[in-house]
Amino acid sequence: MRNPLVRLRPRTAFLGITALAATATLTGCAQLDTTSPSTVRKGAVNAKAAQQGKFGTVDCRKAKCIALTFDAGPSENTPRLLKILKDKKVPATFFTLGKNHIVKYPELVKQMDAEGHEVASHTWSHKILTKIDPKEARAELERPNKAIEKLIGKKPTLMRPPQGRTNATVNKISRDLGLAEILWTVTAKDYTTNDSALIEKRVLEQSSRDGIILLHDIYKGTVPAVPGIIDELKKRGYVFVTVPQLLAPGKAEAGKVYR
């Protein structure tokens, strides 16, 4: 498949990178072997009560769960987002970038973890893992692992590949590094607009049980849309959980891809 980013300027390419994947990956240049949250829960060998986090116990075998995830941060918008999530008692999963993000905002990474959110990896510099040498791809995943562990005392167990692009080589590297790959089922395409009402509308139209919502806290219109998304989905009976909570009592396996 021809790369739609080749004629774009570097900054434009970066800003559109994840959202283009919503089309390329989810509609399929290649067929990916992905596993759903419900399959993970059903396949749990020793069923236990769902994980208990700082926001309380949720059993997604019974509750109508949905996961709110944010890519490519932290950024200057993240403090406002963390306050919203804390006030509304909603946990999220943050797929953080290393270069210019973890390095620039280490205290926000610590705050994410301290407030009960899942800190995950979105690589070091957002290179497309399927387009680079395996050694470079490994480094793209190893560096944020080490940086996150240094900040919060534990390595991430989840990663989201840039553009959602993965293959057998990326699967193997992820398995070696103890990382499961997490894609998404809902995208607001928040790279295309600063219209918070439109971002909210797009999320609400696509949301369903066991959904994984993809948003970016690096864009101006996204964080203002979050309160409305949370309030409306709560009215519809949804319970917000982190990705690990969504899979519990099952657990994501390193090297596998989930959506």
C-alpha positions in Angstrom: 0.0 0.0 0.0 1.3 3.4 -0.9 2.3 5.5 2.1 -0.1 8.4 2.4 2.4 10.5 4.4 5.3 10.6 1.8 4.3 14.0 0.4 3.5 15.6 3.7 5.8 17.9 5.7 7.4 16.2 8.8 5.2 18.1 11.2 2.0 17.5 9.2 2.9 13.8 8.9 3.4 13.5 12.7 0.1 15.2 13.5 -1.9 13.0 11.2 0.0 9.8 11.9 -2.2 8.0 14.4 -5.5 9.0 12.8 -4.5 7.8 9.3 -3.9 4.4 11.0 -7.6 4.4 12.0 -8.3 3.9 8.3 -5.2 2.0 7.2 -5.1 -0.5 10.1 -8.7 -0.9 11.0 -10.0 -1.3 7.5 -7.0 -3.3 6.6 -4.0 -3.1 4.3 -3.1 -6.3 6.0 -5.2 -8.7 8.1 -4.1 -8.5 11.8 -4.7 -11.3 14.2 -6.3 -9.4 17.1 -7.9 -10.5 20.3 -11.0 -8.7 21.9 -11.3 -7.9 25.6 -14.2 -10.3 26.0 -12.2 -13.2 24.6 -9.4 -12.4 27.1 -11.9 -12.4 30.0 -13.5 -15.7 28.8 -10.1 -17.3 28.4 -8.9 -16.6 31.9 -7.8 -19.9 33.4 -8.1 -18.9 37.0 -11.0 -16.5 37.2 -10.6 -13.9 39.9 -12.4 -10.7 40.8 -11.4 -8.0 38.4 -8.4 -5.9 39.3 -8.9 -3.3 42.0 -7.4 0.1 41.2 -7.5 3.4 43.0 -10.9 4.2 41.4 -12.5 1.0 42.8 -13.3 -2.5 41.7 -14.9 -3.1 38.4 -15.8 -6.5 36.9 -16.1 -6.1 33.2 -17.7 -9.5 32.8 -20.8 -7.9 34.4 -20.4 -4.1 33.9 -20.6 -2.3 30.5 -17.0 -1.2 30.4 -15.1 1.1 28.1 -11.5 2.3 28.1 -10.4 5.9 27.6 -6.9 6.1 26.1 -4.6 9.0 25.2 -1.7 8.9 22.8 1.4 10.9 22.2 1.6 12.9 25.5 2.2 14.1 28.0 1.9 17.7 26.9 1.0 21.2 28.2 -2.6 20.1 28.0 -2.2 17.0 30.3 -2.5 18.8 33.7 -6.0 20.0 32.8 -6.9 16.5 31.6 -5.6 14.9 34.8 -7.7 17.3 36.8 -10.8 16.4 34.8 -10.2 12.7 35.2 -9.5 13.0 39.0 -12.7 15.1 39.5 -14.8 12.6 37.6 -13.1 9.6 39.1 -12.2 8.2 35.7 -9.1 6.1 35.1 -7.4 6.3 31.7 -4.5 4.6 29.9 -1.8 6.9 28.6 0.4 5.7 25.7 3.2 8.1 26.2 6.0 9.2 23.8 9.6 9.4 25.0 11.3 12.2 23.0 9.9 15.7 23.8 7.2 14.2 26.0 8.3 11.8 28.8 11.6 13.7 28.8 10.0 17.1 28.9 7.2 16.3 31.4 8.5 13.6 33.8 6.4 14.9 36.7 3.2 14.4 34.7 4.2 10.7 34.1 4.6 10.3 37.8 1.3 12.0 38.4 -0.5 9.7 36.0 0.8 6.6 37.9 0.1 8.1 41.3 -3.5 8.9 40.4 -4.3 5.4 39.3 -3.9 5.6 35.5 -2.0 3.1 33.4 1.2 4.4 31.9 2.1 2.7 28.7 4.4 3.2 25.7 3.9 4.8 22.3 7.6 4.4 21.4 10.4 6.9 21.7 10.0 9.1 18.7 6.9 7.8 16.8 8.7 6.0 14.0 6.7 3.5 12.1 7.9 0.2 13.5 7.2 -1.8 10.4 9.2 0.6 8.2 12.5 0.6 10.1 15.3 -1.9 10.8 14.4 -4.4 13.6 17.3 -3.1 15.7 15.9 0.4 15.5 12.4 -0.8 16.2 13.7 -2.5 19.4 15.4 0.7 20.5 12.2 2.6 19.9 10.5 0.3 22.4 13.4 -0.2 24.8 14.0 3.5 25.5 10.6 4.4 26.8 10.5 1.2 28.8 13.6 2.3 30.7 12.5 5.9 31.0 9.1 5.0 32.4 10.6 2.5 34.8 13.0 5.1 36.1 10.1 7.5 36.8 7.5 5.2 38.3 9.5 2.1 39.4 8.0 -0.3 36.9 8.2 -1.0 33.2 5.1 -0.6 31.0 3.4 -3.9 29.9 1.4 -2.3 27.1 2.4 -0.4 24.0 0.5 1.2 21.0 2.5 1.0 17.7 2.5 4.3 15.8 -0.2 4.3 13.2 -1.4 1.0 14.6 1.1 -0.6 12.2 2.5 -3.9 13.3 3.7 -7.2 11.9 5.4 -10.5 13.0 8.7 -8.8 13.6 7.2 -6.1 15.8 5.2 -8.8 17.6 8.4 -10.7 18.4 10.2 -7.6 19.6 7.3 -6.7 21.8 7.2 -10.3 23.2 10.9 -10.1 24.0 10.4 -6.8 25.8 7.2 -7.9 27.7 4.8 -5.7 25.8 1.3 -6.4 24.6 0.1 -4.3 21.6 -3.1 -2.3 22.1 -5.1 -0.9 19.2 -8.5 0.8 19.3 -12.1 0.6 18.3 -13.1 4.3 18.5 -11.3 7.2 16.9 -12.4 10.8 17.1 -9.9 11.9 14.4 -9.0 14.7 16.7 -6.0 15.6 14.5 -8.4 17.0 11.9 -10.2 19.5 14.1 -10.2 21.7 17.2 -14.0 21.5 17.4 -14.5 19.9 20.8 -18.2 19.3 20.1 -17.4 17.4 16.9 -14.8 15.3 18.7 -17.3 14.5 21.4 -19.9 13.6 18.7 -17.6 11.3 16.9 -16.6 9.4 20.1 -20.2 9.0 21.2 -21.4 7.7 17.8 -18.8 4.9 17.8 -18.7 3.9 21.4 -19.9 0.4 22.5 -19.3 -2.1 25.2 -15.6 -3.1 25.6 -14.6 -0.2 23.4 -11.1 1.3 23.4 -11.3 5.1 22.7 -8.3 6.7 21.0 -7.8 10.4 21.8 -4.7 12.6 21.9 -4.0 15.1 24.7 -1.6 17.0 22.4 -4.4 18.6 20.5 -6.2 21.8 21.7 -9.7 20.6 21.0 -9.4 17.2 22.6 -9.2 17.9 26.4 -12.2 20.2 26.4 -14.2 17.4 24.8 -13.4 14.9 27.6 -16.0 16.1 30.2 -18.9 15.8 27.8 -17.7 12.3 26.6 -17.5 11.1 30.2 -20.8 12.5 31.3 -22.8 11.2 28.4 -21.2 7.7 28.4 -21.9 7.5 32.1 -25.5 8.4 31.5 -25.6 5.5 29.0 -24.5 3.1 31.7 -20.8 2.8 30.8 -18.1 2.3 33.4 -14.6 3.7 32.6 -11.6 1.4 33.2 -8.0 1.1 32.2 -7.0 -1.3 29.5 -5.8 -3.9 32.0 -9.0 -3.6 34.0 -10.9 -4.1 30.7 -9.2 -7.5 30.2 -9.4 -8.7 33.8 -9.5 -11.3 35.2 -7.6 -12.1 32.0 -4.3 -10.5 31.2 -2.7 -9.2 28.0 0.1 -11.4 26.8 3.3 -9.9 25.5 3.6 -10.0 21.7 -0.1 -10.3 21.1 -2.3 -7.6 19.6 -5.6 -6.5 21.3 -8.5 -4.5 20.0 
